[in-house]
Amino acid sequence: MKNTEITEFVKFRATETATTEVLISKVSLLNNFLKMQDGFIDAELVKDIKENEWCIVYHFDDMDKVKSIGEKMRKSNEFGEFIKFIVPESVSVTLHNHLAEW
């Protein structure tokens, strides 16, 4: 990885009607969209072991690409389908610079 890479953490709670299978399906659709975007590297979905708290971890080439991809994603049908299954006020997004890996 390059030092200019950006890691984005999107934390959220799922709605009561969202199953693990549904969330994995919706995030997979988002990732299919993202894979077609210049600057997207990869993503992973994780869930707290005890709580209904989830996190999508994204990696992007640089901050300019994060902004561009984010604008496109928020307008996509895939994003519209995904947000139906999350609690809006629970969403937290943080951005981090990549420093090292082992």
HUZI-V634390 format. One record per backbone hydrogen bond with DSSP energy under -1.0 kcal/mol. NH is the residue of the N-H (numbers start at 1). CO is the residue of the C=O. E is the energy in kcal/mol with one decimal. If there is no record, write none. Layout:
# HUZI-V634390
nh = <NH NH>
co = <CO CO>
e = <E E>
This chain:
# HUZI-V634390
nh = <5 6 7 8 9 10 11 12 15 18 23 24 25 26 27 28 29 30 31 32 33 34 35 36 37 40 41 44 46 48 54 55 56 57 58 59 60 61 66 67 68 69 70 71 72 73 74 76 80 81 82 83 85 86 87 90 91 92 94 96 98>
co = <2 60 96 58 94 56 92 54 85 15 19 20 21 22 23 24 25 26 27 28 29 30 31 33 34 37 59 57 55 53 12 46 10 44 8 42 6 39 62 63 64 65 66 67 68 69 70 73 76 77 78 79 82 83 13 87 88 11 9 7 5>
e = <-1.5 -2.0 -2.9 -2.3 -2.7 -2.4 -3.0 -2.1 -1.9 -1.3 -2.4 -2.6 -2.2 -2.7 -2.7 -2.1 -1.8 -2.0 -2.6 -2.1 -1.8 -2.7 -2.6 -1.2 -2.3 -1.6 -2.9 -1.7 -2.8 -3.3 -3.3 -2.5 -2.3 -2.9 -2.7 -2.3 -2.5 -2.5 -1.8 -2.3 -2.1 -3.0 -2.6 -2.0 -1.8 -3.1 -2.4 -1.8 -1.7 -2.1 -2.0 -2.6 -2.1 -1.2 -2.7 -2.0 -1.4 -2.4 -2.1 -2.5 -2.3>
